[in-house]
Amino acid sequence: MENFNAVDVTVIILYFAVITGIGSWFATRRSQSTEQYFVAGRSYPGWLLGISLFGATISSISFVAYPADAFRTGYLRYIICITLPVAILIATRFFVPLFRRRRTVTVFEYLEYRFGPRTRAYGACVFILSQCFRVSLVQFLVALLLHKITGWDVVVCILLGGVFTAYYTIAGGIRAVIWTDLFEAIVLVGGALLVLFVVVWKMPGGVGQIIAIGIADGKFLFNEMVDGELVPIPWGFSLSHKTVIMLLLVGLFQWLHEYCANQENVQKYCSAKSTREARRAMWLNCLFCVPTWGYFMFLGTAFYAFYKVFPEQTTTDMLTGVRKAEEVLPYFVTTQLPRGAIGLVVAGVLGAATSSLGAALNSISAVAVTDIYKRHIKNDGDDQHYMRAARIVTFAASCIMIGGAYLLFKADTLTLQDLWAEFQSIVAGGLLGLFMLGIFTIRGDGRAVGAGILFAVVFSALVSIAGLGWLPDAMSLFIKGRFETYYTGLIGNVVMFALGYALARVFPRREDGLRNLTMWTQDEGPMDA
């Protein structure tokens, strides 16, 4: 690529040098226990963990997808984002105390305390399978983005991000992940700010012109594309089409899942030195995330205004659907940014990717070792044995990430991405509902939740398969006419909670100890400050 030169390469080399240095620093101060490797000895301050959570939440996919949505349609995707404060309020009030009182390493330990070992194994296996596919997909999509910006071979791009992420995660565990998150968050924000600065600088009327064009063309509304036209979505409740209120509910359930059932995030706030610091970390993360998502949406509006003033056939094709709207950011970067600036944006994209991938790899290791290997395979090893197992699992997960990204590159990626979205809805069907049943009620045991999980998975599978058109036409039309596939996860969790609660009232009650396992049975005494 003509615009990509030695200065840009130097910026990227410096980026890799810094994260390698962080990994090497922690490698020379090896974690002496799994407690250190997975939860950093529960010693970190809230401000650092908050930035780490932010860096992992704002993935490189957000870097591309949010501007693309706002560029082509409007701020529909942002509806989901604005529910994060409500989810954080619930999580800090109820989830954090329960997990920290038990000195949890993995979130699935709670499921055994509450519902039994088989429920814990189910949750752990679902998490490992879904995360292995997720990291492969993220690594592949980032490699494609880097390929479009730099012109480098896709395989080279896959190896670049994958090898460096694997190195510092294996070497330093969660401590290396947290500190690299801090650096990568700074680079990510710097790259994103630079892109908007260039747009504003080149616009004749600056920010005012961007806002005026956005208002005039309805780009700040909650729109979706219907038959080639932008149509605002309605308010109200509906299971058959998108509405504002339903998307708010989808967002709330999504973020509750992230901070209740996602090991990546639970592991980080369990690394805090106190419950107060854990809560501070989550609110700081919220304070950073919501405006940053809004910023990415505005960046998409800025692209729309820029190419309306300076029209090009390529970007017109993105607006009409001939080309993917996700191409707009890399296209602008490669055609409009000055020399040297492209390298900073590439580093920002890499930072967003490696931040989320490092956390994912470490969480896979934590779950595999704690919930599967130590619990069901070898429970009499010493801590050094489990440390070796942790590094081996992290290495294996890294190989799966790189190999999976390569297979996606060689396969029909669009079909695989669609299948991945459906697979997530099916296997994780009802997982949040399971945690909610455990935390917010005093009913249910392994029998009730097992039946609830089965019903939730079957329901999610039927809706997802109907969406793919794999059922008989009459059945597919019946299901699709009543359920918007966007709501599959939401409804699956409601089904899990409702059925689990109902069945708990039918089965004979087992009087198991529930101390510090539900919101109704927490100790009244003070927690760690």
C-alpha positions as CSV (number, residue, x, y, z in Angstrom):
1,M,0.0,0.0,0.0
2,E,1.4,3.4,-1.0
3,N,0.3,5.3,2.1
4,F,1.7,2.7,4.5
5,N,5.4,3.5,5.0
6,A,8.3,3.0,7.3
7,V,6.9,5.5,9.9
8,D,3.8,3.4,10.2
9,V,5.8,0.2,10.4
10,T,7.9,1.8,13.2
11,V,4.8,2.7,15.2
12,I,3.5,-0.9,15.0
13,I,6.9,-2.3,16.0
14,L,7.0,0.0,19.0
15,Y,3.5,-1.2,19.9
16,F,4.6,-4.8,19.8
17,A,7.8,-4.0,21.7
18,V,5.8,-2.5,24.6
19,I,3.4,-5.4,25.0
20,T,6.3,-7.9,24.7
21,G,8.1,-5.9,27.4
22,I,5.1,-6.1,29.7
23,G,4.9,-9.9,29.1
24,S,8.6,-10.3,29.7
25,W,8.4,-8.3,32.9
26,F,5.8,-10.6,34.4
27,A,7.5,-13.7,33.0
28,T,10.6,-12.9,35.1
29,R,8.3,-12.5,38.1
30,R,6.4,-15.7,37.5
31,S,3.1,-16.2,39.3
32,Q,3.8,-18.6,42.2
33,S,0.2,-19.9,42.5
34,T,-3.0,-20.2,40.5
35,E,-4.4,-17.6,42.8
36,Q,-1.8,-15.2,41.4
37,Y,-2.2,-16.4,37.8
38,F,-6.0,-16.2,37.6
39,V,-7.0,-13.4,40.1
40,A,-3.7,-11.6,40.8
41,G,-3.8,-12.4,44.5
42,R,-6.9,-10.2,44.7
43,S,-4.7,-7.2,45.1
44,Y,-5.4,-4.7,42.4
45,P,-6.9,-1.2,42.7
46,G,-10.3,-0.3,41.2
47,W,-8.9,2.3,38.8
48,L,-6.6,-0.2,37.1
49,L,-9.2,-2.9,36.8
50,G,-11.8,-0.4,35.5
51,I,-9.5,0.6,32.6
52,S,-8.7,-3.1,32.0
53,L,-12.5,-3.9,31.8
54,F,-12.9,-1.0,29.5
55,G,-10.1,-2.1,27.2
56,A,-11.5,-5.6,27.0
57,T,-15.1,-4.4,26.4
58,I,-14.2,-2.0,23.6
59,S,-13.1,-4.7,21.1
60,S,-11.7,-4.1,17.6
61,I,-15.1,-5.2,16.3
62,S,-16.7,-2.2,18.1
63,F,-14.0,-0.1,16.4
64,V,-15.4,-1.1,13.0
65,A,-19.0,-2.1,13.6
66,Y,-20.3,0.9,15.5
67,P,-19.1,3.5,12.9
68,A,-20.4,1.2,10.1
69,D,-23.9,1.1,11.6
70,A,-24.1,4.9,12.1
71,F,-22.7,5.5,8.7
72,R,-25.3,3.4,6.9
73,T,-28.3,3.6,9.2
74,G,-28.5,5.4,12.5
75,Y,-28.0,4.9,16.2
76,L,-30.0,1.7,16.6
77,R,-27.0,-0.2,18.0
78,Y,-26.5,2.5,20.7
79,I,-29.8,1.6,22.4
80,I,-28.2,-1.6,23.7
81,C,-25.2,0.4,25.0
82,I,-27.2,2.9,27.2
83,T,-28.5,0.0,29.4
84,L,-25.0,-0.7,30.8
85,P,-25.4,1.6,33.8
86,V,-28.6,-0.2,34.9
87,A,-26.8,-3.6,34.6
88,I,-23.8,-2.3,36.5
89,L,-26.1,-1.0,39.3
90,I,-27.6,-4.5,39.6
91,A,-24.3,-6.3,39.3
92,T,-22.5,-4.2,42.0
93,R,-25.4,-4.5,44.3
94,F,-26.0,-8.3,44.1
95,F,-23.4,-10.1,42.0
96,V,-20.2,-8.7,43.4
97,P,-20.9,-9.5,47.1
98,L,-21.9,-13.1,46.3
99,F,-18.9,-13.9,44.2
100,R,-16.4,-12.1,46.5
101,R,-17.7,-13.6,49.8
102,R,-17.0,-17.1,48.3
103,R,-13.5,-15.9,47.1
104,T,-14.5,-17.1,43.7
105,V,-11.9,-17.9,41.0
106,T,-14.5,-18.8,38.3
107,V,-18.1,-17.8,38.1
108,F,-19.1,-21.5,37.6
109,E,-18.0,-22.4,41.1
110,Y,-21.2,-20.6,42.2
111,L,-23.3,-23.0,40.1
112,E,-22.0,-26.0,42.0
113,Y,-22.6,-24.4,45.4
114,R,-26.2,-23.6,44.3
115,F,-27.2,-26.4,42.0
116,G,-24.6,-29.1,42.0
117,P,-21.5,-30.3,40.1
118,R,-23.3,-31.2,36.9
119,T,-24.7,-27.7,36.5
120,R,-21.2,-26.3,37.1
121,A,-19.7,-28.6,34.4
122,Y,-22.4,-27.6,31.9
123,G,-21.7,-23.9,32.4
124,A,-18.0,-24.4,32.2
125,C,-18.1,-26.5,29.0
126,V,-20.5,-24.1,27.3
127,F,-18.1,-21.2,28.2
128,I,-15.0,-23.0,26.9
129,L,-16.6,-24.0,23.6
130,S,-18.1,-20.6,22.9
131,Q,-14.9,-18.7,23.9
132,C,-12.7,-20.9,21.7
133,F,-14.9,-20.1,18.7
134,R,-15.2,-16.4,19.7
135,V,-11.4,-15.8,19.9
136,S,-10.9,-17.5,16.6
137,L,-13.6,-15.3,15.0
138,V,-12.2,-12.1,16.5
139,Q,-8.7,-12.9,15.5
140,F,-9.8,-13.6,12.0
141,L,-11.9,-10.4,11.6
142,V,-9.1,-8.3,13.0
143,A,-6.7,-9.9,10.5
144,L,-9.0,-9.1,7.7
145,L,-9.2,-5.5,8.9
146,L,-5.4,-5.2,9.1
147,H,-5.1,-6.8,5.6
148,K,-7.4,-4.1,4.2
149,I,-5.4,-1.3,5.9
150,T,-1.9,-2.5,5.4
151,G,-2.1,-4.8,2.4
152,W,-0.2,-7.5,4.3
153,D,-1.1,-11.1,3.8
154,V,-4.0,-12.3,5.9
155,V,-2.0,-15.2,7.4
156,V,0.7,-12.8,8.5
157,C,-1.9,-10.6,10.1
158,I,-3.4,-13.6,12.0
159,L,0.0,-14.6,13.3
160,L,1.0,-11.1,14.3
161,G,-1.8,-10.5,16.7
162,G,-2.1,-14.2,17.8
163,V,1.5,-14.9,18.7
164,F,2.1,-11.7,20.7
165,T,-1.2,-12.1,22.6
166,A,-0.4,-15.7,23.4
167,Y,3.1,-14.8,24.6
168,Y,2.2,-12.2,27.2
169,T,-0.9,-14.1,28.4
170,I,1.0,-17.4,28.9
171,A,3.9,-15.7,30.5
172,G,2.2,-13.3,32.9
173,G,-1.3,-14.6,33.4
174,I,-4.0,-12.1,34.5
175,R,-1.5,-9.6,35.8
176,A,0.0,-9.2,32.3
177,V,-3.5,-9.1,30.8
178,I,-4.5,-6.2,33.1
179,W,-1.4,-4.1,32.6
180,T,-1.4,-4.6,28.8
181,D,-5.1,-3.6,28.8
182,L,-4.1,-0.3,30.3
183,F,-1.6,0.4,27.5
184,E,-3.8,-0.9,24.8
185,A,-6.8,1.2,26.0
186,I,-4.6,4.3,25.7
187,V,-3.5,3.4,22.1
188,L,-7.1,2.5,21.1
189,V,-8.5,5.8,22.2
190,G,-5.6,7.7,20.6
191,G,-6.1,6.0,17.3
192,A,-9.9,6.6,17.4
193,L,-9.5,10.3,18.3
194,L,-7.0,10.8,15.4
195,V,-9.5,9.5,12.8
196,L,-12.2,12.0,13.9
197,F,-9.7,14.8,14.0
198,V,-8.8,14.2,10.4
199,V,-12.5,14.1,9.4
200,V,-13.3,17.4,11.2
201,W,-10.1,19.0,9.8
202,K,-11.0,18.2,6.2
203,M,-14.7,19.1,6.5
204,P,-15.3,22.7,5.3
205,G,-17.7,23.5,8.1
206,G,-16.1,21.3,10.8
207,V,-18.1,19.7,13.6
208,G,-21.1,22.0,13.0
209,Q,-21.4,20.8,9.4
210,I,-21.3,17.1,10.5
211,I,-24.1,17.7,13.0
212,A,-26.2,19.7,10.6
213,I,-26.0,17.0,7.9
214,G,-26.7,14.3,10.5
215,I,-29.8,16.0,11.7
216,A,-31.1,16.9,8.2
217,D,-30.7,13.3,7.0
218,G,-32.0,11.6,10.2
219,K,-28.7,9.9,11.0
220,F,-29.1,10.5,14.8
221,L,-32.3,8.5,15.0
222,F,-32.9,4.9,15.9
223,N,-33.2,3.7,12.3
224,E,-33.0,0.4,10.4
225,M,-32.8,-0.3,6.7
226,V,-36.0,-1.6,5.2
227,D,-36.2,-2.1,1.4
228,G,-33.4,0.3,0.9
229,E,-34.9,3.1,3.0
230,L,-34.2,4.3,6.6
231,V,-37.1,3.7,8.8
232,P,-37.3,4.7,12.5
233,I,-38.1,1.7,14.7
234,P,-41.3,2.0,16.9
235,W,-41.4,2.0,20.7
236,G,-43.6,-0.5,22.5
237,F,-43.3,-4.3,23.0
238,S,-43.1,-6.9,20.3
239,L,-41.5,-10.3,19.8
240,S,-41.9,-10.2,16.0
241,H,-39.9,-7.0,15.1
242,K,-37.4,-4.6,16.6
243,T,-38.7,-1.9,19.0
244,V,-36.9,0.6,21.2
245,I,-38.2,-1.0,24.5
246,M,-37.4,-4.5,23.3
247,L,-33.8,-3.5,22.4
248,L,-33.4,-1.9,25.8
249,L,-34.4,-5.2,27.4
250,V,-32.0,-7.1,25.0
251,G,-29.2,-4.7,26.1
252,L,-30.0,-5.1,29.8
253,F,-29.9,-8.9,29.6
254,Q,-26.7,-8.8,27.5
255,W,-24.9,-6.7,30.1
256,L,-26.2,-8.6,33.0
257,H,-24.8,-11.7,31.3
258,E,-21.4,-10.0,30.9
259,Y,-21.1,-9.2,34.6
260,C,-22.8,-12.2,36.0
261,A,-22.1,-15.2,33.8
262,N,-19.0,-14.1,31.7
263,Q,-15.8,-15.4,33.4
264,E,-13.7,-12.7,31.7
265,N,-15.3,-9.9,33.6
266,V,-16.1,-11.7,36.9
267,Q,-12.4,-12.8,37.0
268,K,-11.3,-9.2,36.8
269,Y,-13.5,-7.8,39.5
270,C,-12.6,-10.8,41.7
271,S,-9.0,-9.6,41.3
272,A,-9.7,-6.4,43.2
273,K,-8.2,-5.9,46.7
274,S,-11.7,-5.2,48.2
275,T,-15.4,-5.2,47.3
276,R,-15.3,-1.4,47.3
277,E,-12.5,-1.4,44.7
278,A,-14.4,-4.1,42.6
279,R,-17.4,-1.8,42.5
280,R,-15.3,1.2,41.7
281,A,-13.8,-0.7,38.8
282,M,-17.1,-1.6,37.3
283,W,-18.5,2.0,37.5
284,L,-15.3,3.4,36.0
285,N,-15.6,0.9,33.2
286,C,-19.2,2.1,32.7
287,L,-18.1,5.7,32.8
288,F,-15.6,5.1,29.9
289,C,-17.6,2.6,27.8
290,V,-20.9,4.5,27.3
291,P,-19.3,7.7,25.9
292,T,-16.8,5.7,23.9
293,W,-19.6,3.8,22.1
294,G,-21.3,7.1,21.5
295,Y,-18.1,8.5,20.1
296,F,-17.8,5.5,17.7
297,M,-21.4,6.1,16.6
298,F,-20.6,9.8,16.0
299,L,-17.5,8.8,14.0
300,G,-19.8,6.9,11.6
301,T,-22.0,10.0,11.3
302,A,-18.9,12.0,10.5
303,F,-18.0,9.5,7.7
304,Y,-21.4,9.9,6.3
305,A,-21.2,13.7,6.3
306,F,-17.7,13.6,4.8
307,Y,-18.6,11.4,1.9
308,K,-21.7,13.4,1.3
309,V,-19.6,16.5,0.9
310,F,-16.8,14.6,-1.0
311,P,-18.8,11.7,-2.7
312,E,-17.0,8.6,-4.0
313,Q,-18.5,5.6,-5.8
314,T,-16.9,3.2,-3.3
315,T,-18.6,4.7,-0.3
316,T,-21.9,5.1,-2.2
317,D,-21.8,1.4,-2.7
318,M,-21.4,0.9,1.0
319,L,-24.5,3.0,1.7
320,T,-26.6,1.1,-0.9
321,G,-25.4,-2.3,0.3
322,V,-23.3,-3.2,-2.8
323,R,-20.3,-3.3,-0.5
324,K,-20.2,-3.9,3.3
325,A,-20.5,-0.8,5.5
326,E,-17.8,-2.2,7.7
327,E,-15.3,-1.2,5.1
328,V,-15.8,2.5,5.6
329,L,-13.3,2.9,8.5
330,P,-10.4,1.1,6.8
331,Y,-11.2,2.8,3.5
332,F,-11.1,6.3,5.1
333,V,-7.9,5.4,7.0
334,T,-6.1,4.2,3.9
335,T,-7.2,7.0,1.6
336,Q,-7.3,10.1,3.9
337,L,-4.9,9.7,6.8
338,P,-1.4,11.2,6.5
339,R,1.8,9.1,6.6
340,G,2.6,7.8,10.1
341,A,-1.0,8.2,11.3
342,I,-2.1,4.9,9.7
343,G,0.4,3.1,12.0
344,L,-1.3,4.6,15.1
345,V,-4.7,3.5,13.9
346,V,-3.5,0.0,13.2
347,A,-1.9,-0.1,16.6
348,G,-5.3,1.0,18.1
349,V,-7.1,-1.8,16.2
350,L,-4.5,-4.3,17.5
351,G,-4.8,-2.9,21.0
352,A,-8.5,-3.4,21.0
353,A,-8.1,-7.0,19.7
354,T,-5.3,-8.2,21.9
355,S,-7.0,-6.6,25.0
356,S,-10.1,-8.7,24.6
357,L,-8.3,-11.8,23.4
358,G,-5.8,-11.8,26.3
359,A,-8.6,-11.7,28.8
360,A,-10.4,-14.5,26.9
361,L,-7.4,-16.8,26.8
362,N,-6.7,-16.4,30.5
363,S,-10.4,-17.0,31.4
364,I,-10.5,-20.2,29.3
365,S,-7.5,-21.4,31.2
366,A,-9.1,-20.5,34.6
367,V,-12.3,-22.4,33.8
368,A,-10.6,-25.4,32.2
369,V,-8.2,-25.9,35.1
370,T,-10.5,-24.9,38.0
371,D,-13.9,-26.3,36.9
372,I,-12.9,-29.3,34.8
373,Y,-9.4,-30.5,35.4
374,K,-9.0,-29.9,39.1
375,R,-12.7,-30.7,39.9
376,H,-13.2,-33.8,37.8
377,I,-9.9,-35.2,36.6
378,K,-7.1,-34.6,39.1
379,N,-8.0,-33.2,42.4
380,D,-4.9,-34.2,44.4
381,G,-2.2,-32.2,42.6
382,D,-0.1,-29.4,44.2
383,D,-0.4,-25.8,43.1
384,Q,2.6,-25.9,40.9
385,H,1.0,-28.8,39.0
386,Y,-2.0,-26.7,38.4
387,M,0.2,-23.8,37.4
388,R,1.8,-25.9,34.7
389,A,-1.7,-27.1,33.6
390,A,-2.8,-23.4,33.4
391,R,0.0,-22.4,31.0
392,I,-0.5,-25.5,28.9
393,V,-4.2,-24.8,28.6
394,T,-3.5,-21.1,27.7
395,F,-1.0,-22.3,25.0
396,A,-3.6,-24.8,23.6
397,A,-6.3,-22.1,23.5
398,S,-3.9,-19.8,21.7
399,C,-3.2,-22.5,19.1
400,I,-7.0,-23.0,18.7
401,M,-7.4,-19.2,18.3
402,I,-4.7,-19.0,15.5
403,G,-5.7,-22.2,13.8
404,G,-9.4,-21.4,14.0
405,A,-8.8,-17.9,12.5
406,Y,-6.9,-19.6,9.6
407,L,-9.8,-22.1,9.0
408,L,-12.2,-19.2,8.9
409,F,-10.0,-17.5,6.3
410,K,-10.1,-20.6,4.2
411,A,-13.8,-21.2,4.6
412,D,-17.1,-19.5,3.7
413,T,-16.7,-16.8,6.4
414,L,-20.1,-15.2,6.1
415,T,-21.9,-18.5,6.6
416,L,-19.6,-19.4,9.5
417,Q,-20.3,-16.0,11.2
418,D,-24.0,-16.6,10.9
419,L,-23.7,-20.1,12.3
420,W,-21.6,-18.7,15.1
421,A,-24.2,-16.3,16.1
422,E,-26.8,-19.0,16.1
423,F,-24.5,-21.4,18.0
424,Q,-24.0,-18.8,20.7
425,S,-27.8,-18.4,21.1
426,I,-28.3,-22.2,21.4
427,V,-25.5,-23.4,23.7
428,A,-25.7,-20.4,26.0
429,G,-29.5,-20.5,26.0
430,G,-30.7,-19.7,29.5
431,L,-27.3,-19.4,31.2
432,L,-28.1,-15.9,32.6
433,G,-31.5,-17.2,33.6
434,L,-29.8,-19.9,35.5
435,F,-27.7,-17.5,37.5
436,M,-30.7,-15.2,38.0
437,L,-32.7,-18.2,39.4
438,G,-29.9,-19.0,41.8
439,I,-29.3,-15.4,43.0
440,F,-32.8,-13.9,43.1
441,T,-34.8,-16.9,44.4
442,I,-34.3,-19.6,47.1
443,R,-35.9,-22.3,45.0
444,G,-34.5,-24.8,42.6
445,D,-31.9,-27.6,42.5
446,G,-30.1,-29.6,39.9
447,R,-33.2,-31.4,38.8
448,A,-35.2,-28.3,38.2
449,V,-32.5,-26.3,36.4
450,G,-31.5,-29.3,34.3
451,A,-35.1,-29.5,32.9
452,G,-35.1,-25.7,32.5
453,I,-31.8,-25.8,30.5
454,L,-33.1,-28.5,28.2
455,F,-36.3,-26.5,27.4
456,A,-34.3,-23.2,26.9
457,V,-31.8,-24.9,24.6
458,V,-34.6,-26.6,22.5
459,F,-36.4,-23.3,22.2
460,S,-33.3,-21.4,21.2
461,A,-32.4,-24.1,18.7
462,L,-35.9,-24.0,17.1
463,V,-35.8,-20.2,16.7
464,S,-32.2,-20.2,15.4
465,I,-32.8,-23.1,12.9
466,A,-36.0,-21.4,11.7
467,G,-34.0,-18.3,11.1
468,L,-31.5,-20.2,8.9
469,G,-34.4,-21.8,7.0
470,W,-33.5,-25.4,7.9
471,L,-37.1,-26.3,9.0
472,P,-40.1,-27.1,6.8
473,D,-41.4,-23.9,5.2
474,A,-44.6,-23.8,7.1
475,M,-42.9,-24.2,10.5
476,S,-40.2,-21.7,9.6
477,L,-42.7,-19.1,8.6
478,F,-44.8,-19.8,11.8
479,I,-41.8,-19.2,14.1
480,K,-40.2,-16.3,12.2
481,G,-43.6,-14.6,12.0
482,R,-43.8,-14.6,15.8
483,F,-40.2,-14.3,17.0
484,E,-37.5,-11.8,15.9
485,T,-34.3,-13.9,16.1
486,Y,-32.6,-10.8,17.7
487,Y,-34.6,-11.8,20.8
488,T,-33.6,-15.4,21.0
489,G,-31.1,-15.0,23.9
490,L,-33.6,-12.8,25.8
491,I,-36.5,-15.2,25.5
492,G,-34.2,-18.2,26.2
493,N,-33.2,-16.7,29.6
494,V,-36.8,-15.9,30.5
495,V,-37.8,-19.5,29.6
496,M,-35.0,-20.9,31.7
497,F,-35.9,-18.8,34.8
498,A,-39.7,-19.4,34.5
499,L,-39.4,-23.1,33.9
500,G,-36.7,-23.6,36.5
501,Y,-38.8,-21.8,39.1
502,A,-42.0,-23.6,38.2
503,L,-40.4,-27.0,38.3
504,A,-38.7,-26.2,41.6
505,R,-42.2,-25.9,43.1
506,V,-43.2,-29.3,41.7
507,F,-40.2,-31.3,42.7
508,P,-39.8,-32.2,46.4
509,R,-37.7,-29.5,48.1
510,R,-34.2,-30.4,49.1
511,E,-33.1,-28.4,52.2
512,D,-29.6,-27.4,51.2
513,G,-27.6,-24.6,52.8
514,L,-28.1,-21.3,50.9
515,R,-25.9,-19.1,53.1
516,N,-24.3,-16.4,51.0
517,L,-25.8,-17.9,47.8
518,T,-28.8,-15.8,47.2
519,M,-29.7,-12.1,47.7
520,W,-32.1,-13.3,50.5
521,T,-29.5,-15.3,52.5
522,Q,-26.4,-13.1,52.6
523,D,-24.6,-12.5,55.8
524,E,-25.4,-9.2,57.4
525,G,-21.9,-8.7,58.6
526,P,-19.4,-6.4,56.8
527,M,-17.6,-7.6,53.7
528,D,-14.0,-6.9,52.9
529,A,-13.8,-3.1,52.5
